[in-house]
Amino acid sequence: MNLLQESFARSKSIKGDCRFIQLLCIALFLCVATLSSAQKSSVSKIKVKDNSVPNELVKNMTWTSDNGNGTFTNPLFYDEFSDPDLIRVGDDYYLTGTTMHTMPGLPVLHSKDLVNWEFLTYAADKLDFGPEFRLENGRDIYGQGIWAPSFRYHKGKFYIFSNVNRYNTHLYTATDPKGPWTHTKMNKSFHDLSVLFDDDGKVYVVWGYDEVRIAELNDELTDTKPGTEQVIVPRESGAGEGCHFYKINGKYYITNTNYDPLCYQVCLRADQPTGPYEINVMSAEESLGIGTGYQLRDTRNGPPFNITKPTENFVGCIPMHQGGIVQTQSGEWWGWSMMDHNSIGRLVCLSPVTWQNGWPYFGLPGNLTRSPRTWVKPNTGFSAQPKAPYERSDDFSGSSFKPIWQWNHVPVDGKWSLTARKGYLRLQSLPAKDFWSARNSLTQRAVGPESIVTTEVDVKGLKAGDVAGFALLNLPYAWIGLSKNGNNIEVQQFNQQTGQTDKAQLNSSRVWLRADCNFDTEKARFSYSTDGTSFQPLGEEFIMVFQLRTFQGVRFALFNYNTAGVEGGYADFNDFIVTEPRSKGLTRPIPYGKSITLTSLADSTVLVNWKGFVRPVPSSDPLAKGAAARFRVVDRGNGRIALQSEVGDGFVTVKGMGSMAEVRIEKEAKGDASVFQWQDMLRGDLMLMSMATHRYLFADPGAKSLTSADAPGTRPDRKDGACFGWTIHTP
């Protein structure tokens, strides 16, 4: 056991000065590790690493969108938070979203600045309407449960309306967002509903799939008023689902998602709540340079399943869609939406909103419908320190679970414990044929873009037939764990897609299990250790996919079940450690004061100062090897920079509309025309947004032309001329 591991293990009982010294040592280690990793490419091949420092001992080591320099980087959370709905109440913002079959459900988050969020509570402790909610009698509610909530506030009360498959729409109310929340059931089901409390006292609900319906709700909010239901947008009219209903300056707006042939977001506008409605596209094509990965479209036949491989430059439902808008105290408008971000699940993004001709658009003037990955934080009148809503790592020393944890279906109380053995989670095995049907599996959302999960398990309490360990809950799923057959215990790694089980003999009662997950490549590797230091790979590389059986991304899961059809023994989990190699939107610090060289990802050309123009030239060109290819990065605040040429000290400046040949080298800086927003693309590359055009620096690949600043964004392969690698020049 290494020094850091030992200090973590002892931290459950050591207090006072020893605890302080331990934390200080860990902090020093992290500083060194961070400086070291900053010199490496942001994307590396998956490999087994030494046991990592527990994130719970150091704040903000999980994904945090606040860059600490006045900007934020999308996504807000790099873990699944689907079907988001957001409201402002005075100076406070509240957010909730879909939780499907996991319990508890309907998280309520709070923010002062729309970027940094804190967890308040779950509105729904659990739903238990029958055996399928409890994984009994071979039944389940995977991909069902709580979905598409509508969050509202009216006259001192908070409301969350949410669908439950086959059980109509449910309503949760509270006078304090921290709870308690009161649960009631409505008499109808409203697909992807949104509710509007109008100025005249009427309460409207809109909902629908491929069409939009409206009705008035009764005073009890249990049903629609007879005779008020009608279709306001017929089928095949350009609207889809995921409504968010608003009244702004006397007009009625409904934001809505279309999903055919690709996902994009539209806005409906009318003078009356019942229409007629006009439809306008408000967000489209923005995938942040991400393409569709591995997909499972037919979940009924398999395993093995027919998994569709990634298609180059196909975005599918990744582009921002299904969200709404909110106005800050300063008058700014902001939008939020989700992306179907492959196997990690649906991610929430935040976008500046520009109004034009009475319509709201995601994006900035000059580049409407396209959202920046990095932009200045909203002006809410409040500032907050960078933080994440959840702590992911857990040493199980608390009396209750951290909010990140959710059960896979309704748990069996009495068959798990945080107190039976101090500092451990004990899971008692219940009969199940496989991991998919195992009860009392404890889960949390996977986090990207990379995460390494390590858990230590004491297996002395296992009985014959028990299988306990750590899983990537998905379809297909995979796990690494311990199986007891008779008196023998072996380490096993199971891949549902291939049906293959890899095994290794175990001669220890303690074992560390690990999964190393890269959600850019969508590949994971499993390994184990008997000392917590030296890890041995087990099994083949596992492909993680996007699928709609669970309607969730990959989830980390701790489990224990018995294959002999009886209640077996128990497994004690000592800790759960999540380490994230890329937990910041700025994967490398902006190199202020340094000279850099910019190389196109499309054709490896190098940007140079050529006769006062910015021009891409082959890397073999003499200009690419000298001062003409070096630009000094000048800090302009809020993550913005100027590029000063080492030839003549002029500044890269965008002229006119930023078309070809309008990116010049000017002797003096020209305000916004000489300023770019630095956009770290999280894979070692960047985009540079001109503050004059709100579009991106562009070098047409293979054209032997001059640069422009008119690219609206980038393709998934990032080889269209808008993405650049950068290196610091060392004299």
C-alpha positions in Angstrom: 0.0 0.0 0.0 1.5 3.4 -1.0 1.7 6.4 1.3 -1.3 8.2 -0.1 -3.5 5.1 0.1 -2.4 4.4 3.7 -3.2 8.0 4.7 -6.6 7.7 3.1 -7.4 4.4 4.9 -6.3 5.9 8.2 -8.3 9.1 7.7 -11.4 7.4 9.0 -10.0 7.3 12.5 -7.2 10.0 12.6 -8.2 13.5 13.5 -6.7 16.8 14.5 -3.1 17.6 13.5 -2.6 14.2 11.7 -5.6 14.9 9.5 -4.2 18.4 8.7 -0.8 17.0 7.7 -2.5 14.3 5.6 -4.6 16.9 3.7 -1.5 19.1 3.2 0.5 16.2 1.7 -2.3 15.3 -0.7 -2.7 18.9 -1.8 1.1 19.1 -2.5 0.9 15.9 -4.4 -2.0 17.2 -6.5 -0.2 20.4 -7.4 2.7 18.4 -8.7 0.5 16.0 -10.6 -1.5 18.8 -12.1 1.6 20.6 -13.3 2.9 17.3 -14.8 -0.3 16.4 -16.6 -0.6 19.9 -18.0 2.5 19.1 -20.2 0.8 16.1 -21.8 -1.8 15.9 -24.5 -5.4 16.1 -23.1 -6.3 12.8 -24.7 -4.2 9.8 -24.0 -4.5 6.1 -24.6 -6.3 4.2 -21.8 -3.8 2.6 -19.5 -3.6 1.3 -16.0 -2.5 3.9 -13.6 -1.3 3.9 -10.0 -4.0 4.2 -7.3 -5.3 7.8 -7.5 -5.8 10.4 -4.8 -9.4 10.4 -3.5 -11.3 13.4 -4.9 -13.4 13.8 -1.8 -10.4 15.1 0.1 -9.8 18.0 -2.3 -12.7 20.2 -3.5 -13.4 20.8 -7.2 -11.5 17.9 -8.5 -14.6 16.8 -10.4 -15.7 18.4 -13.7 -16.2 22.2 -13.0 -17.4 24.4 -15.9 -16.3 27.7 -14.2 -12.8 28.4 -15.5 -12.1 30.9 -12.7 -11.2 33.7 -15.2 -14.7 35.1 -15.8 -15.7 32.4 -18.3 -17.3 29.0 -18.3 -17.0 26.0 -20.6 -19.8 23.8 -21.8 -21.1 21.4 -20.7 -22.2 22.7 -17.3 -22.0 19.1 -15.9 -20.0 16.4 -17.7 -22.5 13.8 -16.5 -26.0 13.0 -17.5 -28.6 15.6 -16.6 -31.3 15.1 -19.2 -34.5 17.0 -19.9 -33.5 20.0 -17.8 -35.9 22.7 -16.7 -34.8 25.9 -15.0 -36.5 28.8 -13.2 -35.4 32.1 -11.6 -37.0 33.2 -8.4 -35.7 36.6 -7.4 -31.9 36.3 -7.2 -32.0 32.5 -7.2 -32.0 29.9 -9.9 -33.3 26.4 -9.6 -32.8 23.4 -11.9 -34.2 19.9 -12.1 -34.2 17.1 -14.7 -35.1 13.5 -15.6 -34.0 10.6 -13.4 -36.0 7.7 -14.9 -35.9 4.5 -12.8 -33.2 5.5 -10.3 -34.2 6.4 -6.7 -34.3 9.0 -5.2 -35.3 11.1 -8.2 -35.9 14.7 -9.3 -32.8 16.5 -8.0 -33.2 20.1 -7.1 -30.1 22.2 -7.7 -29.6 25.9 -6.8 -27.3 28.6 -8.3 -26.7 32.3 -8.0 -24.8 32.6 -11.3 -26.2 29.9 -13.6 -22.8 28.3 -13.8 -22.0 27.0 -10.4 -24.7 24.8 -8.8 -25.2 23.2 -5.5 -27.4 20.2 -4.7 -30.4 20.9 -2.4 -32.5 17.8 -2.3 -34.4 15.2 -4.2 -38.1 16.0 -4.6 -39.0 12.3 -5.0 -37.7 9.9 -2.4 -38.9 6.9 -4.4 -41.7 5.6 -6.5 -43.1 2.1 -5.7 -46.2 1.2 -7.7 -45.6 -2.5 -8.1 -43.0 -5.3 -8.5 -41.4 -3.8 -11.6 -40.3 -0.8 -9.6 -38.6 -3.2 -7.2 -37.0 -5.5 -9.9 -39.3 -8.4 -8.7 -40.8 -11.3 -10.7 -38.5 -10.7 -13.6 -39.9 -7.2 -14.2 -38.2 -3.8 -14.4 -38.8 -0.2 -15.2 -35.5 0.4 -17.1 -36.0 3.5 -19.3 -39.2 4.4 -17.4 -40.1 6.2 -14.2 -39.6 9.9 -13.8 -39.0 11.9 -17.0 -39.3 15.4 -18.6 -40.2 17.5 -15.6 -41.7 21.0 -15.7 -40.3 23.3 -12.9 -42.4 26.3 -12.0 -42.9 28.8 -9.2 -46.1 30.7 -8.4 -47.2 32.8 -5.4 -44.7 31.4 -2.9 -44.9 27.7 -4.0 -42.6 25.6 -6.1 -44.1 23.1 -8.5 -42.5 20.1 -10.4 -44.8 18.3 -12.8 -43.3 15.0 -14.1 -44.5 12.0 -16.1 -44.3 8.4 -14.8 -44.8 5.8 -17.4 -48.2 4.2 -17.2 -49.0 6.1 -14.0 -49.9 9.5 -15.4 -48.3 12.9 -14.5 -47.2 13.5 -10.9 -47.0 16.8 -9.1 -44.5 17.7 -6.4 -44.9 20.9 -4.4 -43.0 22.7 -1.7 -42.8 26.2 -0.2 -39.0 25.7 0.3 -37.0 24.2 -2.5 -35.0 22.3 0.1 -38.2 20.5 1.0 -40.2 18.8 2.2 -41.9 18.1 -1.1 -45.5 16.9 -1.2 -46.4 14.3 -3.8 -49.8 14.1 -5.6 -51.0 12.3 -8.7 -52.8 13.9 -11.7 -55.5 12.2 -13.6 -53.9 12.4 -17.0 -50.5 11.9 -18.7 -48.9 14.8 -20.5 -45.9 13.9 -22.7 -43.0 16.4 -22.2 -45.3 18.9 -20.6 -44.8 22.5 -19.6 -47.0 24.6 -17.4 -47.7 28.4 -17.5 -49.4 30.3 -14.7 -50.8 33.2 -16.7 -51.4 36.8 -15.4 -55.2 36.4 -15.5 -55.2 33.4 -13.1 -55.5 30.7 -15.7 -53.1 27.8 -15.7 -52.2 26.3 -19.0 -50.4 23.0 -19.9 -48.8 22.3 -23.2 -47.5 18.9 -24.3 -47.2 16.5 -27.2 -45.0 14.5 -29.5 -44.8 15.7 -33.1 -47.7 18.0 -32.3 -48.4 20.5 -29.5 -51.6 20.5 -27.5 -52.8 23.0 -24.9 -55.4 22.9 -22.2 -56.4 24.7 -19.0 -55.7 23.0 -15.7 -58.4 23.0 -13.0 -57.8 24.9 -9.7 -56.6 21.7 -8.0 -54.0 21.0 -10.7 -55.3 17.5 -11.0 -56.8 17.5 -14.5 -57.7 19.6 -17.5 -60.9 21.7 -17.6 -63.5 20.0 -19.8 -63.6 21.4 -23.4 -60.3 23.4 -23.2 -58.0 20.8 -24.9 -57.0 21.6 -28.4 -54.1 21.1 -30.9 -52.2 24.3 -31.4 -49.5 22.9 -33.7 -50.5 20.0 -35.9 -48.3 17.1 -36.8 -45.5 17.6 -39.4 -45.4 21.4 -38.8 -41.8 21.7 -37.7 -42.4 21.1 -33.9 -41.5 18.0 -32.0 -41.5 17.6 -28.3 -39.9 18.9 -25.1 -42.0 22.1 -24.6 -41.1 25.0 -22.3 -43.9 27.6 -22.1 -43.4 31.3 -21.4 -45.1 34.7 -21.5 -42.7 37.5 -22.4 -43.8 41.1 -23.0 -47.4 40.1 -23.7 -46.5 37.3 -26.2 -46.5 33.6 -25.7 -43.4 31.5 -26.5 -42.9 27.8 -26.5 -39.4 26.4 -27.0 -39.6 22.9 -28.6 -37.3 20.3 -30.1 -37.4 18.7 -33.5 -35.6 15.4 -33.9 -36.0 14.5 -37.6 -33.6 14.1 -39.4 -31.3 15.7 -36.8 -32.0 17.3 -33.4 -32.5 21.1 -33.4 -34.5 23.5 -31.3 -37.4 25.8 -32.5 -39.4 28.5 -30.9 -43.2 29.0 -31.3 -44.6 32.5 -30.9 -48.2 33.8 -30.7 -50.3 36.7 -29.4 -52.7 34.3 -27.6 -52.0 31.1 -25.6 -54.1 29.1 -28.1 -52.4 30.6 -31.2 -52.0 30.8 -34.1 -48.3 30.1 -33.6 -45.4 30.9 -35.9 -42.3 28.7 -35.8 -38.7 29.7 -36.0 -35.4 27.8 -35.6 -33.5 29.1 -32.6 -30.6 26.6 -32.2 -29.2 24.2 -34.8 -26.0 22.3 -35.7 -24.0 23.1 -32.6 -22.3 19.9 -31.6 -19.2 21.5 -30.0 -17.1 19.4 -32.4 -18.5 16.1 -31.2 -19.8 13.4 -33.5 -22.1 10.4 -33.0 -20.3 7.5 -31.4 -21.2 3.8 -30.9 -25.0 3.3 -30.8 -27.3 0.5 -30.0 -30.6 1.1 -31.8 -32.3 -2.3 -31.4 -32.2 -3.2 -27.7 -34.5 -6.2 -28.1 -32.2 -8.6 -30.0 -29.1 -9.6 -28.1 -26.6 -10.1 -26.7 -24.7 -9.9 -28.8 -26.2 -6.6 -29.9 -25.9 -5.0 -33.3 -23.8 -2.0 -32.4 -23.5 0.8 -35.0 -20.0 2.2 -35.3 -19.3 5.9 -35.3 -20.0 7.7 -38.6 -17.5 10.5 -39.5 -19.1 13.9 -39.2 -22.6 12.6 -38.4 -24.1 14.5 -35.4 -27.6 12.9 -35.1 -29.1 14.1 -31.8 -25.9 15.5 -30.4 -26.6 19.2 -31.3 -28.1 21.3 -28.5 -31.8 20.8 -28.2 -34.7 20.5 -25.7 -34.2 23.5 -23.4 -35.6 26.8 -22.5 -34.7 30.4 -21.7 -34.4 32.7 -18.7 -33.7 36.4 -18.0 -31.2 37.5 -15.4 -31.5 40.4 -13.0 -29.3 42.5 -15.3 -31.6 42.0 -18.3 -29.5 39.4 -20.1 -31.1 36.3 -21.6 -29.6 32.9 -21.4 -30.7 29.5 -22.8 -30.0 26.0 -21.6 -30.4 22.8 -23.5 -29.2 19.2 -23.6 -27.0 17.2 -26.0 -27.3 13.4 -26.5 -23.6 13.1 -25.8 -23.0 9.5 -26.7 -22.4 6.9 -24.0 -21.9 9.5 -21.2 -25.6 10.4 -21.6 -27.3 13.7 -22.1 -25.4 16.8 -21.0 -26.6 20.3 -20.1 -25.1 23.3 -21.9 -25.6 27.1 -21.3 -25.9 29.5 -24.2 -26.1 33.3 -24.5 -29.4 34.3 -26.1 -29.7 37.1 -28.7 -33.1 38.6 -29.5 -33.7 39.7 -33.1 -37.1 40.8 -34.6 -38.9 39.5 -31.6 -37.4 36.0 -31.6 -34.9 34.5 -29.2 -31.8 32.8 -30.7 -29.1 30.8 -29.0 -25.8 32.3 -29.9 -24.3 35.8 -30.5 -24.9 38.5 -33.1 -23.4 37.5 -36.4 -23.5 33.8 -35.5 -27.1 33.0 -34.4 -28.2 29.5 -33.6 -24.6 28.5 -32.8 -23.4 28.4 -29.2 -19.8 28.9 -28.0 -18.1 26.2 -26.0 -16.6 28.9 -23.8 -18.1 32.3 -23.0 -18.2 34.9 -20.3 -20.4 34.0 -17.3 -23.9 35.5 -17.0 -24.3 38.8 -15.3 -26.6 38.0 -12.4 -25.1 40.5 -9.9 -23.6 37.6 -8.0 -20.2 35.8 -8.2 -19.5 32.4 -7.0 -16.3 30.3 -6.6 -15.9 27.4 -9.0 -17.7 24.4 -7.7 -19.6 21.3 -8.7 -22.9 20.1 -7.3 -21.7 16.7 -6.3 -18.8 14.9 -4.6 -18.3 11.6 -6.4 -15.8 9.8 -4.3 -16.9 8.3 -1.0 -15.3 6.6 1.9 -18.7 5.6 3.3 -17.9 7.0 6.7 -21.1 9.1 6.8 -24.4 8.2 8.2 -26.1 8.6 4.9 -25.2 8.5 1.2 -23.8 11.5 -0.6 -26.3 12.9 -3.0 -24.5 11.6 -6.0 -25.7 8.0 -5.2 -29.0 6.6 -6.5 -30.4 3.1 -6.3 -31.1 1.1 -9.4 -34.8 0.7 -8.8 -36.4 0.7 -5.3 -34.0 -0.9 -2.8 -34.6 -3.6 -0.3 -34.2 -1.9 3.0 -32.4 -4.0 5.6 -30.2 -5.7 3.0 -27.7 -2.9 2.9 -26.0 -0.9 5.6 -23.6 2.0 6.3 -23.5 1.1 10.0 -22.9 -2.6 10.2 -19.2 -2.0 9.8 -18.0 1.5 10.4 -16.6 3.2 7.3 -17.9 0.6 4.9 -20.9 0.1 2.6 -22.2 -3.4 3.2 -24.3 -5.0 0.4 -26.0 -8.3 1.2 -26.6 -10.5 -1.7 -30.1 -11.3 -3.0 -31.0 -13.9 -5.6 -30.7 -12.8 -9.2 -29.8 -14.5 -12.5 -27.4 -11.7 -13.6 -26.3 -8.2 -12.9 -29.1 -6.6 -14.9 -31.7 -8.0 -12.6 -29.7 -7.7 -9.4 -31.4 -5.7 -6.6 -29.8 -3.1 -4.4 -27.2 -2.0 -6.9 -26.0 1.4 -5.9 -25.3 3.7 -8.8 -24.0 7.1 -9.8 -23.7 8.8 -13.1 -20.4 8.3 -15.0 -18.4 11.5 -15.5 -16.5 12.6 -18.6 -14.5 13.2 -20.6 -12.3 10.7 -18.7 -12.7 9.0 -15.4 -10.9 6.3 -13.5 -12.9 4.5 -10.8 -11.4 2.4 -8.1 -13.2 0.6 -5.3 -11.8 -1.6 -2.5 -13.8 -4.6 -1.5 -13.5 -6.9 1.5 -14.9 -10.3 0.4 -14.6 -12.3 3.6 -18.4 -12.3 4.0 -19.2 -13.8 0.6 -21.1 -17.1 0.4 -21.3 -19.7 -2.4 -23.0 -18.3 -5.4 -22.3 -14.6 -4.6 -21.0 -12.3 -7.2 -20.0 -8.8 -6.0 -18.1 -5.9 -7.5 -18.2 -2.9 -9.7 -20.0 -2.4 -13.0 -20.6 -0.1 -15.9 -24.4 -0.2 -16.0 -25.4 0.2 -19.6 -26.7 -2.0 -22.4 -24.6 -3.8 -23.0 -23.0 -3.8 -19.6 -19.7 -5.0 -18.2 -18.4 -5.6 -14.7 -15.4 -6.7 -12.7 -16.0 -8.5 -9.5 -15.5 -11.5 -7.2 -17.3 -14.8 -7.6 -17.4 -17.4 -4.9 -17.8 -21.0 -6.0 -17.6 -23.4 -3.0 -14.7 -22.2 -1.0 -12.9 -20.6 -3.8 -13.1 -16.9 -4.8 -11.9 -15.7 -8.2 -11.7 -12.3 -9.9 -14.0 -12.2 -12.9 -14.5 -9.6 -15.7 -17.7 -10.1 -17.7 -18.6 -8.5 -21.0 -22.3 -8.8 -21.8 -21.8 -8.0 -25.5 -19.4 -10.9 -26.1 -20.6 -13.1 -23.3 -17.0 -13.6 -22.3 -15.9 -14.0 -18.7 -12.2 -13.6 -18.0 -10.9 -15.0 -14.7 -8.0 -14.8 -12.3 -7.4 -16.7 -9.0 -7.6 -14.6 -5.8 -5.5 -15.3 -2.8 -6.6 -12.3 -0.7 -9.7 -11.2 1.2 -9.2 -7.7 0.0 -9.2 -6.6 -3.6 -9.2 -3.3 -5.5 -11.3 -3.1 -8.6 -10.8 -0.5 -11.3 -12.3 0.7 -14.6 -10.5 3.3 -16.7 -13.1 5.0 -18.9 -12.5 7.4 -21.8 -15.8 8.9 -23.1 -14.1 10.5 -26.1 -13.0 7.1 -27.5 -15.9 5.3 -25.7 -13.6 2.6 -24.5 -13.0 1.2 -21.1 -10.5 -1.2 -19.5 -10.8 -3.2 -16.3 -8.1 -4.1 -13.8 -7.6 -5.4 -10.3 -5.1 -5.3 -7.5 -4.4 -7.1 -4.2 -2.3 -4.4 -2.7 -3.9 -1.2 -4.1 -0.7 -0.3 -5.9 0.0 -2.8 -8.7 -3.0 -3.3 -11.0 -3.4 -6.2 -13.4 -5.6 -5.8 -16.5 -8.4 -8.3 -16.9 -10.6 -8.8 -19.9 -10.7 -7.1 -23.3 -11.4 -3.5 -24.1 -15.1 -2.7 -23.6 -17.0 -0.5 -25.9 -19.5 1.9 -24.2 -22.5 2.8 -26.3 -25.5 5.2 -26.5 -28.8 3.4 -26.2 -32.4 4.2 -25.4 -33.3 1.1 -23.3 -32.4 2.7 -20.0 -32.7 6.3 -21.4 -29.5 7.0 -19.4 -25.8 7.1 -20.1 -23.3 4.8 -18.5 -23.6 4.6 -14.7 -21.1 3.4 -12.2 -22.6 0.6 -10.0 -21.7 -1.4 -6.9 -23.5 -4.7 -6.6 -23.8 -8.0 -4.9 -26.1 -10.8 -6.0 -26.4 -14.6 -5.6 -26.7 -16.9 -8.6 -27.8 -19.9 -6.6 -31.3 -18.5 -6.0 -30.9 -17.8 -2.3 -29.9 -14.9 -0.1 -26.1 -15.2 0.3 -23.5 -13.4 2.2 -22.2 -9.8 2.1 -19.6 -7.6 0.5 -18.0 -4.7 2.3 -16.9 -1.8 0.1 -14.3 0.3 1.9 -14.2 3.3 -0.5 -15.1 4.5 -4.0 -12.7 6.8 -5.7 -13.3 8.7 -8.9 -10.3 10.4 -10.5 -10.7 12.7 -13.5 -7.6 13.4 -15.7 -9.5 16.3 -17.4 -11.8 17.9 -14.8 -11.5 21.5 -16.1 -12.8 23.3 -19.2 -9.2 24.7 -19.6 -7.3 21.5 -20.1 -4.1 23.6 -20.3 -3.7 27.1 -19.0 -3.9 29.9 -21.6 -0.2 30.7 -22.3 -0.3 34.4 -21.6 2.9 36.1 -22.4 4.2 33.1 -24.3 4.7 32.8 -28.1 2.8 30.0 -29.7 2.6 28.4 -33.1 -0.9 27.5 -34.5 -1.2 24.4 -36.7 -4.4 23.4 -38.5 -5.9 20.1 -37.6 -7.2 19.8 -41.1 -4.0 19.8 -43.2 -1.2 20.5 -40.7 -0.5 23.9 -42.2 1.0 26.5 -40.0 -0.4 30.1 -39.6 2.2 32.8 -40.4 2.5 36.5 -40.8 2.8 36.8 -44.6 3.0 40.4 -46.0 0.6 41.6 -43.3 -1.9 38.8 -43.8 -2.4 35.7 -41.7 -1.8 32.8 -44.1 -1.6 29.0 -43.7 1.6 27.5 -45.2 2.9 24.0 -45.2 5.0 23.0 -42.2 8.0 22.6 -44.6 7.8 26.2 -45.6 10.7 28.3 -44.3 8.1 30.8 -42.8 6.7 28.0 -40.7 10.0 27.5 -39.0 10.8 31.1 -38.1 9.5 34.2 -36.3 6.6 34.6 -38.8 4.9 31.5 -37.3 5.1 32.8 -33.7 2.4 34.9 -32.1 2.7 36.2 -28.6 -0.5 35.6 -26.5 -1.6 38.9 -24.8 -4.1 38.7 -22.0 -7.3 40.8 -22.7 -9.3 39.5 -19.7 -12.2 37.1 -19.4 -10.3 34.4 -21.2 -9.8 36.6 -24.2 -6.5 37.2 -26.0 -4.7 39.2 -28.6 -2.2 37.6 -30.9 0.9 39.8 -31.4 3.2 38.8 -34.3 6.9 38.4 -33.6 7.5 40.0 -36.9 6.9 43.7 -36.6 4.9 43.4 -33.3 1.6 43.9 -35.1 -1.7 42.4 -33.9 -3.9 39.8 -35.7 -7.0 41.9 -36.6 -10.3 41.1 -38.2 -11.4 43.6 -40.8 -14.9 44.1 -42.3 -17.0 40.9 -42.2 -14.0 38.7 -41.5 -14.1 37.1 -45.0 -11.1 35.6 -46.8 -8.1 38.1 -46.7 -9.8 40.1 -44.0 -7.6 38.7 -41.2 -4.6 41.1 -41.2 -1.7 42.1 -39.1 -2.3 45.7 -37.8 0.4 47.8 -36.2 -1.9 48.9 -33.5 -4.6 46.8 -31.8 -8.1 47.8 -32.9 -10.3 47.0 -29.9 -12.6 44.0 -30.4 -11.3 43.5 -33.9 -8.0 42.4 -32.4 -9.4 40.2 -29.7 -10.3 36.5 -29.7 -12.2 34.3 -27.1 -10.0 31.3 -26.4 -12.0 28.1 -26.9 -10.3 25.0 -25.4 -11.9 22.1 -27.2 -10.9 19.6 -24.5 -8.7 17.4 -26.7 -5.6 19.5 -26.9 -6.9 21.7 -29.7 -8.6 25.1 -29.7 -10.8 27.5 -31.7 -10.4 31.3 -31.7 -13.6 33.3 -31.7 -13.3 36.8 -33.2 -14.9 39.3 -30.9 -15.7 41.3 -34.0 -17.7 38.6 -35.9 -18.5 36.1 -33.2 -17.2 33.6 -35.7 -14.0 31.5 -35.7 -10.6 31.9 -37.2 -10.6 29.7 -40.4 -7.9 28.4 -42.7 -9.5 26.7 -45.7 -7.8 23.3 -45.8 -5.8 22.6 -48.9 -6.9 25.9 -50.5 -3.5 27.6 -50.3 -5.5 30.7 -49.5 -5.6 33.4 -46.7 -7.4 33.0 -43.4 -10.8 34.4 -42.5 -12.8 34.8 -39.3 -16.2 33.6 -40.6 -16.5 29.9 -39.5 -19.7 29.4 -37.6 -18.3 26.4 -35.7 -16.6 23.1 -36.5 -17.4 19.6 -37.7 -17.1 16.5 -35.5 -13.8 15.5 -37.1 -12.5 19.1 -36.5 -10.7 19.0 -39.9 -12.7 21.8 -41.5 -10.1 24.5 -40.9 -11.5 26.0 -37.7 -9.6 23.9 -35.1 -5.9 24.4 -34.4 -3.3 22.7 -32.3 -0.9 25.0 -30.4 2.6 24.7 -29.1 4.6 27.1 -27.0 7.8 28.3 -28.6 10.9 27.6 -26.6 13.8 29.9 -27.5 
